[in-house]
Amino acid sequence: MCNIRILAAAFLMQVCVVANALEKNSTYVNYISKYNKIAVEEMRSNGVPASITLAQGLLESGAGLSELAQKSNNHFGIKCHKDWTGERVYHDDDKLQECFRKYNKPEESFVDHSLFLKKARYASLFTLDPTDYKGWAKGLKKCGYATEPRYAERLIDLIETYELYKYDQKTDIEEVVKTVQENQAVVETEKKYLTESSMGSIPVGPYHKIVKIKGRKAVEARKGDTYETLAKEFGMRPWELRWANRAKRNDTIEVGSPVYLRRW
């Protein structure tokens, strides 16, 4: 009887470890592991909280998978504006063929993001405590960084889901390295689970590529996709994704069909 209890406890512990790993999208974890160092460096140099930088990068670039990030190294959706003298690319956004900044490498985008927020328009943000990520998220929305109605809430959700606020506390680069290693362990656990589980139909990767269909951002549905899994991947809530696709609560997604990430 004692052995059975021990085995049961061990099994439950293993299930909890797997569940905790699967709460985090491995694409997002990899992105954070790759760019948290530059985010912390920019926080030290320019005062922008690392949590805000990482959350905006995740949201604006689709964890580095957006066309703008892939082809132009622009991870923050920064448009050209009058003062930009660097390379330019053109994409449909709020308007057709808007001008966006192009960088030689992603790190340049992170540095420019900090400098961009140094404009007078965002001056009120720097009066906030650097650990006040909620204040920064709401302030960015209020100052007009993005037109998305729930922009602040989505940044806060990402920061809290992936515990990005921990990077705002970093005072030693060794702590950053330790966090990277811990995050990588989460990814490896997830990969192992998806490979060995009976749920073998769930793809280990790569994750969905964002495309434009009829002027709207969308992804192509794959086997195993649901509104819940796709919403988690793109930092949305399931009802938002259903609303964007005119879907009801119990509707399923047909393999190969487009799933829109925005209504219009």
ZAKOLDREN-234388 format. One line per field, with one value per residue (C-alpha): residue number from 1; residue in one letter; chain; x, y, z. Coordinates in steps of 0.25 Angstrom, whole numbers, always signed. Example, Ala and Ser with C-alpha at 12.3 -4.5 7.8 and 13.67 -1.06 7.14 Angstrom:
BEGIN
k 1,2
r A,S
c A,A
u +49,+55
v -18,-4
w +31,+29
# end
This chain:
BEGIN
k 1,2,3,4,5,6,7,8,9,10,11,12,13,14,15,16,17,18,19,20,21,22,23,24,25,26,27,28,29,30,31,32,33,34,35,36,37,38,39,40,41,42,43,44,45,46,47,48,49,50,51,52,53,54,55,56,57,58,59,60,61,62,63,64,65,66,67,68,69,70,71,72,73,74,75,76,77,78,79,80,81,82,83,84,85,86,87,88,89,90,91,92,93,94,95,96,97,98,99,100,101,102,103,104,105,106,107,108,109,110,111,112,113,114,115,116,117,118,119,120,121,122,123,124,125,126,127,128,129,130,131,132,133,134,135,136,137,138,139,140,141,142,143,144,145,146,147,148,149,150,151,152,153,154,155,156,157,158,159,160,161,162,163,164,165,166,167,168,169,170,171,172,173,174,175,176,177,178,179,180,181,182,183,184,185,186,187,188,189,190,191,192,193,194,195,196,197,198,199,200,201,202,203,204,205,206,207,208,209,210,211,212,213,214,215,216,217,218,219,220,221,222,223,224,225,226,227,228,229,230,231,232,233,234,235,236,237,238,239,240,241,242,243,244,245,246,247,248,249,250,251,252,253,254,255,256,257,258,259,260,261,262,263,264
r M,C,N,I,R,I,L,A,A,A,F,L,M,Q,V,C,V,V,A,N,A,L,E,K,N,S,T,Y,V,N,Y,I,S,K,Y,N,K,I,A,V,E,E,M,R,S,N,G,V,P,A,S,I,T,L,A,Q,G,L,L,E,S,G,A,G,L,S,E,L,A,Q,K,S,N,N,H,F,G,I,K,C,H,K,D,W,T,G,E,R,V,Y,H,D,D,D,K,L,Q,E,C,F,R,K,Y,N,K,P,E,E,S,F,V,D,H,S,L,F,L,K,K,A,R,Y,A,S,L,F,T,L,D,P,T,D,Y,K,G,W,A,K,G,L,K,K,C,G,Y,A,T,E,P,R,Y,A,E,R,L,I,D,L,I,E,T,Y,E,L,Y,K,Y,D,Q,K,T,D,I,E,E,V,V,K,T,V,Q,E,N,Q,A,V,V,E,T,E,K,K,Y,L,T,E,S,S,M,G,S,I,P,V,G,P,Y,H,K,I,V,K,I,K,G,R,K,A,V,E,A,R,K,G,D,T,Y,E,T,L,A,K,E,F,G,M,R,P,W,E,L,R,W,A,N,R,A,K,R,N,D,T,I,E,V,G,S,P,V,Y,L,R,R,W
c A,A,A,A,A,A,A,A,A,A,A,A,A,A,A,A,A,A,A,A,A,A,A,A,A,A,A,A,A,A,A,A,A,A,A,A,A,A,A,A,A,A,A,A,A,A,A,A,A,A,A,A,A,A,A,A,A,A,A,A,A,A,A,A,A,A,A,A,A,A,A,A,A,A,A,A,A,A,A,A,A,A,A,A,A,A,A,A,A,A,A,A,A,A,A,A,A,A,A,A,A,A,A,A,A,A,A,A,A,A,A,A,A,A,A,A,A,A,A,A,A,A,A,A,A,A,A,A,A,A,A,A,A,A,A,A,A,A,A,A,A,A,A,A,A,A,A,A,A,A,A,A,A,A,A,A,A,A,A,A,A,A,A,A,A,A,A,A,A,A,A,A,A,A,A,A,A,A,A,A,A,A,A,A,A,A,A,A,A,A,A,A,A,A,A,A,A,A,A,A,A,A,A,A,A,A,A,A,A,A,A,A,A,A,A,A,A,A,A,A,A,A,A,A,A,A,A,A,A,A,A,A,A,A,A,A,A,A,A,A,A,A,A,A,A,A,A,A,A,A,A,A,A,A,A,A,A,A,A,A,A,A,A,A
u +0,+11,+18,+5,+4,+18,+16,+3,+10,+22,+12,+4,+17,+21,+8,+9,+23,+18,+5,+14,+23,+11,+6,+17,+18,+32,+33,+31,+40,+51,+49,+50,+63,+69,+66,+65,+80,+78,+65,+72,+84,+74,+67,+80,+84,+71,+61,+51,+47,+52,+38,+32,+42,+41,+25,+25,+34,+26,+13,+18,+26,+18,+30,+40,+31,+24,+28,+33,+42,+47,+51,+53,+58,+47,+42,+33,+25,+32,+28,+38,+32,+39,+52,+56,+68,+70,+65,+50,+40,+25,+14,-1,-5,-15,-14,-9,+6,+11,+26,+33,+48,+57,+69,+82,+80,+69,+78,+77,+62,+63,+72,+64,+51,+58,+62,+48,+41,+51,+42,+34,+21,+25,+32,+22,+25,+39,+33,+28,+35,+43,+36,+22,+20,+5,+7,+16,+7,-5,+3,+8,-7,-10,+1,-3,+7,-3,-18,-21,-32,-27,-12,-9,-16,-9,+4,+1,-4,+9,+18,+10,+9,+24,+28,+35,+35,+46,+56,+52,+59,+72,+85,+95,+97,+99,+84,+80,+88,+81,+68,+71,+75,+62,+54,+61,+58,+43,+45,+52,+41,+31,+38,+40,+25,+20,+29,+26,+12,+0,-4,+5,-3,+1,+12,+25,+28,+30,+19,+9,+14,+5,+1,-9,-22,-31,-23,-25,-15,-17,-11,-14,-20,-13,-17,-20,-22,-33,-37,-31,-18,-17,-21,-10,+0,-3,-5,-20,-33,-41,-53,-45,-41,-55,-60,-50,-55,-70,-69,-78,-73,-74,-69,-57,-46,-45,-30,-25,-35,-31,-32,-32,-25,-33,-47,-44
v +0,+9,+7,+10,+23,+27,+23,+31,+43,+42,+41,+54,+61,+58,+62,+75,+78,+75,+83,+95,+94,+93,+106,+113,+114,+108,+118,+130,+124,+122,+137,+142,+133,+139,+154,+156,+160,+171,+175,+176,+184,+194,+195,+199,+208,+215,+212,+204,+192,+179,+173,+183,+182,+167,+167,+177,+169,+156,+163,+172,+162,+149,+144,+147,+140,+152,+156,+169,+163,+152,+160,+174,+171,+180,+174,+186,+190,+204,+212,+221,+235,+248,+246,+232,+232,+217,+206,+205,+194,+195,+187,+188,+191,+201,+207,+201,+200,+208,+211,+203,+203,+192,+188,+180,+171,+169,+176,+189,+188,+187,+199,+207,+203,+209,+222,+223,+223,+235,+244,+255,+247,+236,+245,+242,+227,+230,+237,+223,+213,+204,+192,+197,+189,+191,+206,+205,+196,+205,+218,+212,+210,+224,+231,+224,+214,+204,+205,+191,+194,+183,+186,+189,+176,+167,+173,+170,+156,+153,+159,+151,+138,+138,+145,+155,+165,+157,+163,+177,+172,+167,+174,+163,+157,+143,+144,+146,+134,+126,+130,+126,+112,+111,+115,+105,+94,+97,+96,+83,+77,+82,+75,+62,+62,+65,+54,+43,+46,+38,+52,+50,+58,+71,+77,+80,+91,+100,+109,+116,+126,+139,+142,+153,+147,+158,+168,+162,+155,+140,+126,+113,+103,+90,+77,+78,+93,+99,+113,+111,+106,+117,+128,+124,+124,+138,+144,+146,+141,+130,+138,+149,+139,+133,+147,+150,+138,+139,+125,+120,+114,+99,+102,+94,+98,+90,+86,+96,+107,+121,+126,+141,+148,+161,+164,+174
w +0,+4,-10,-17,-10,-13,-28,-29,-22,-32,-44,-39,-38,-52,-58,-50,-56,-70,-68,-64,-76,-86,-80,-87,-102,-106,-118,-108,-98,-108,-112,-98,-96,-109,-106,-91,-90,-100,-93,-79,-86,-92,-78,-72,-83,-86,-74,-82,-74,-80,-77,-86,-97,-97,-97,-108,-116,-114,-118,-129,-136,-133,-125,-137,-147,-154,-168,-163,-153,-162,-174,-168,-154,-149,-136,-131,-143,-143,-155,-162,-158,-163,-155,-161,-170,-171,-180,-182,-185,-188,-182,-181,-167,-162,-176,-189,-192,-179,-178,-167,-162,-167,-159,-162,-149,-138,-128,-135,-134,-119,-118,-127,-119,-107,-114,-120,-106,-102,-111,-103,-107,-97,-86,-76,-76,-70,-58,-54,-45,-55,-48,-51,-63,-62,-62,-74,-82,-80,-82,-96,-100,-95,-102,-115,-117,-123,-128,-123,-112,-103,-105,-90,-85,-95,-91,-76,-79,-86,-75,-64,-72,-75,-62,-70,-58,-53,-63,-58,-45,-51,-45,-49,-63,-57,-52,-66,-71,-60,-65,-79,-75,-67,-78,-88,-78,-80,-95,-94,-85,-94,-106,-99,-95,-109,-115,-105,-102,-108,-113,-124,-134,-127,-135,-128,-137,-145,-140,-150,-160,-160,-175,-181,-186,-193,-185,-172,-163,-162,-161,-168,-158,-156,-149,-134,-135,-127,-124,-110,-115,-125,-116,-106,-117,-121,-108,-110,-102,-109,-110,-117,-128,-129,-131,-142,-149,-146,-139,-128,-115,-120,-134,-138,-148,-161,-165,-176,-174,-171,-156,-156,-145,-146,-150,-161
# end
